[in-house]
Amino acid sequence: MSLQIAVEHRKCLKCGYACGSSDVGLDYACPKCGAIYAKLEALQKAKAEATEADKTEANNFERRMALQDKSDQEQIGYKEAERSQYYAAHAVYLLMILPLIITQVSAVVIAFNMRHPVDESWLNDHFRWQIRTFWYLLGLSLFAGAALLVGAFSMTSFVLLGEPGLFALMFSATTVYGWFCVLAGITAVYRIGKGWYRLSRRESP
């Protein structure tokens, strides 16, 4: 019995010949060129898979390049922001050493504006350090001012009334005022000096 059968309506992927009812041949090969259908189909499938893999790799490469460009832009933006924060921190320390109320207020306003509550960078540590320094100095100044007012009131009362106890109160209040001034000066020199020195070394205070 012959192993040859009629093959109809099958197109060869190599030569493009389409089998007809008059063609008699092996069912797995082209009757015109003799190419094996299964091998041609496997080759075509392999080429399609390779093309798809190349396309996927090209898309992945473009995506990686886009992410890299975005990362580079973010790094540039971060460095610009860090530079502005660095100079702002220097400006705050400079304003804090000036013995004027307006400069002290300006310094703490700048520090508040440049500080990021969720940022843990070394520059953000400086802004927190500066803000705390302002509050420490403000508290000491308020105590010193209160002692000065008590001393001035006591001195005025002593001059008018001549009571010895008022003189003792005036002396005590003046002494307390002097100690608070000394403590405020030490605090300012230590915290501003330490912070500014660490800032120049690009370290946390």
Solvent accessible surface area in square Angstrom, and as a share of the most:
residue,aa,sasa,rsa
1,M,238,1.06
2,S,75,0.48
3,L,158,0.79
4,Q,104,0.46
5,I,90,0.46
6,A,60,0.47
7,V,17,0.10
8,E,87,0.39
9,H,162,0.73
10,R,86,0.32
11,K,131,0.56
12,C,2,0.01
13,L,86,0.43
14,K,141,0.60
15,C,57,0.34
16,G,34,0.33
17,Y,68,0.26
18,A,57,0.44
19,C,5,0.03
20,G,25,0.24
21,S,85,0.55
22,S,102,0.66
23,D,26,0.14
24,V,96,0.55
25,G,10,0.10
26,L,64,0.32
27,D,68,0.35
28,Y,110,0.42
29,A,12,0.09
30,C,3,0.02
31,P,57,0.36
32,K,141,0.60
33,C,54,0.32
34,G,45,0.44
35,A,15,0.11
36,I,54,0.27
37,Y,5,0.02
38,A,65,0.50
39,K,144,0.61
40,L,28,0.14
41,E,81,0.36
42,A,62,0.48
43,L,97,0.48
44,Q,104,0.46
45,K,130,0.55
46,A,54,0.42
47,K,125,0.53
48,A,62,0.48
49,E,100,0.45
50,A,53,0.41
51,T,90,0.52
52,E,104,0.47
53,A,59,0.45
54,D,96,0.50
55,K,124,0.53
56,T,64,0.37
57,E,93,0.42
58,A,50,0.39
59,N,65,0.34
60,N,50,0.25
61,F,110,0.46
62,E,111,0.50
63,R,135,0.49
64,R,122,0.45
65,M,88,0.39
66,A,60,0.47
67,L,110,0.55
68,Q,95,0.42
69,D,73,0.38
70,K,123,0.52
71,S,47,0.30
72,D,63,0.33
73,Q,126,0.56
74,E,102,0.46
75,Q,100,0.44
76,I,108,0.55
77,G,39,0.38
78,Y,123,0.47
79,K,119,0.51
80,E,95,0.43
81,A,51,0.39
82,E,43,0.19
83,R,115,0.42
84,S,58,0.38
85,Q,16,0.07
86,Y,29,0.11
87,Y,135,0.51
88,A,17,0.13
89,A,0,0.00
90,H,44,0.20
91,A,41,0.32
92,V,0,0.00
93,Y,1,0.00
94,L,90,0.45
95,L,38,0.19
96,M,9,0.04
97,I,87,0.44
98,L,69,0.34
99,P,126,0.79
100,L,103,0.51
101,I,145,0.74
102,I,126,0.64
103,T,15,0.09
104,Q,36,0.16
105,V,69,0.40
106,S,41,0.26
107,A,1,0.01
108,V,14,0.08
109,V,73,0.42
110,I,55,0.28
111,A,0,0.00
112,F,86,0.36
113,N,112,0.57
114,M,48,0.22
115,R,67,0.24
116,H,88,0.39
117,P,98,0.62
118,V,138,0.79
119,D,43,0.22
120,E,137,0.62
121,S,25,0.16
122,W,55,0.19
123,L,2,0.01
124,N,0,0.00
125,D,38,0.20
126,H,0,0.00
127,F,0,0.00
128,R,53,0.19
129,W,37,0.13
130,Q,1,0.00
131,I,15,0.08
132,R,132,0.48
133,T,1,0.01
134,F,29,0.12
135,W,134,0.47
136,Y,107,0.41
137,L,26,0.13
138,L,63,0.32
139,G,26,0.25
140,L,27,0.13
141,S,60,0.39
142,L,117,0.58
143,F,125,0.52
144,A,7,0.05
145,G,29,0.28
146,A,54,0.42
147,A,11,0.08
148,L,90,0.45
149,L,129,0.64
150,V,67,0.38
151,G,7,0.07
152,A,46,0.36
153,F,143,0.59
154,S,0,0.00
155,M,101,0.45
156,T,72,0.42
157,S,14,0.09
158,F,66,0.27
159,V,110,0.63
160,L,137,0.68
161,L,124,0.62
162,G,45,0.43
163,E,90,0.40
164,P,103,0.65
165,G,51,0.49
166,L,35,0.17
167,F,100,0.42
168,A,56,0.43
169,L,84,0.42
170,M,31,0.14
171,F,133,0.55
172,S,57,0.37
173,A,8,0.06
174,T,77,0.45
175,T,57,0.33
176,V,66,0.38
177,Y,68,0.26
178,G,29,0.28
179,W,172,0.60
180,F,50,0.21
181,C,52,0.31
182,V,80,0.46
183,L,86,0.43
184,A,20,0.15
185,G,35,0.34
186,I,106,0.54
187,T,25,0.15
188,A,24,0.18
189,V,116,0.67
190,Y,122,0.46
191,R,26,0.09
192,I,11,0.05
193,G,37,0.36
194,K,60,0.25
195,G,0,0.00
196,W,70,0.25
197,Y,127,0.48
198,R,80,0.29
199,L,0,0.00
200,S,65,0.42
201,R,133,0.49
202,R,134,0.49
203,E,67,0.30
204,S,41,0.26
205,P,32,0.20
